[in-house]
């Protein structure tokens, strides 16, 4: 997100083309060719994104604890859930937006 797509306060541009490479050596060389300050900024931006996502995840868990506990209970019993079963359990606790009630493939098949 930070180096390839520019999704941080560093700037709205890609910082490393080599980062897209599957070659580990190319990624290491790209990392070594940047300034220490830029590398620190990338690390800080990545950490901020990760920390923010962690806080959001904890908030969702706390706000939906009953639903999560119920889903865990069913999973311990059955081991697997279909999407419809998951949505049915979840709908006992929260309002599911219309666009998330029916899987896209079912909607598409109905319109074709």
QUIVENNOR-V496055 format. One record per residue. SS is DSSP state (alpha for helix, beta for strand, coil for the rest). NEAR is the number of other ideal C-beta (glycine too) atoms within 12 Angstrom. D_LAST is the distance of its C-alpha to the last C-alpha in Angstrom with 1 decimal. Layout:
# QUIVENNOR-V496055
<<SS	NEAR	D_LAST> <SS	NEAR	D_LAST>>
This chain:
# QUIVENNOR-V496055
<<coil	20	35.7> <coil	28	39.3> <coil	30	40.3> <coil	20	37.1> <coil	18	35.2> <coil	18	38.2> <coil	19	37.0> <coil	26	40.5> <coil	14	43.5> <coil	28	44.9> <coil	16	42.9> <coil	12	39.5> <coil	14	39.7> <coil	20	39.3> <coil	29	42.7> <coil	26	42.2> <coil	15	40.4> <alpha	22	42.0> <alpha	25	40.4> <alpha	15	37.1> <coil	17	39.0> <coil	9	38.7> <coil	12	42.4> <alpha	12	44.5> <alpha	12	47.6> <alpha	17	45.7> <alpha	20	44.6> <alpha	16	48.2> <alpha	16	49.6> <alpha	24	47.4> <alpha	23	48.4> <alpha	15	52.1> <coil	17	52.0> <coil	22	51.2> <coil	13	53.9> <alpha	12	54.8> <alpha	11	54.0> <alpha	22	50.4> <alpha	22	49.9> <alpha	15	51.2> <alpha	21	49.0> <alpha	31	45.9> <alpha	20	47.1> <alpha	18	47.7> <alpha	25	44.3> <alpha	23	42.5> <alpha	16	44.7> <alpha	20	43.9> <alpha	22	40.1> <alpha	17	40.7> <alpha	14	43.1> <alpha	16	40.8> <alpha	15	37.9> <alpha	14	40.3> <alpha	14	41.5> <alpha	14	37.9> <alpha	15	37.1> <alpha	15	40.3> <alpha	13	39.6> <alpha	15	36.1> <alpha	17	37.9> <alpha	13	40.7> <alpha	14	38.5> <coil	21	36.2> <alpha	16	38.9> <alpha	17	38.4> <alpha	25	34.7> <alpha	22	35.5> <alpha	16	38.3> <alpha	23	36.1> <alpha	27	33.4> <alpha	19	36.3> <alpha	14	37.8> <alpha	21	34.7> <alpha	17	34.3> <alpha	12	37.9> <alpha	13	37.4> <alpha	14	34.1> <coil	9	33.9> <coil	12	30.1> <coil	20	27.5> <coil	13	23.7> <alpha	18	21.8> <alpha	16	21.5> <alpha	19	25.2> <alpha	25	26.1> <alpha	25	24.3> <alpha	18	26.0> <alpha	27	29.4> <alpha	24	29.0> <alpha	19	28.0> <coil	18	31.4> <coil	19	33.0> <coil	20	30.9> <coil	12	28.2> <coil	20	24.9> <coil	11	23.0> <alpha	10	19.7> <alpha	10	17.7> <alpha	17	19.4> <alpha	19	19.0> <coil	18	15.6> <coil	16	14.9> <alpha	13	12.3> <alpha	11	10.6> <alpha	14	10.1> <alpha	14	8.9> <alpha	10	6.3> <alpha	10	5.3> <alpha	10	5.7> <alpha	9	3.8> <coil	7	0.0>>
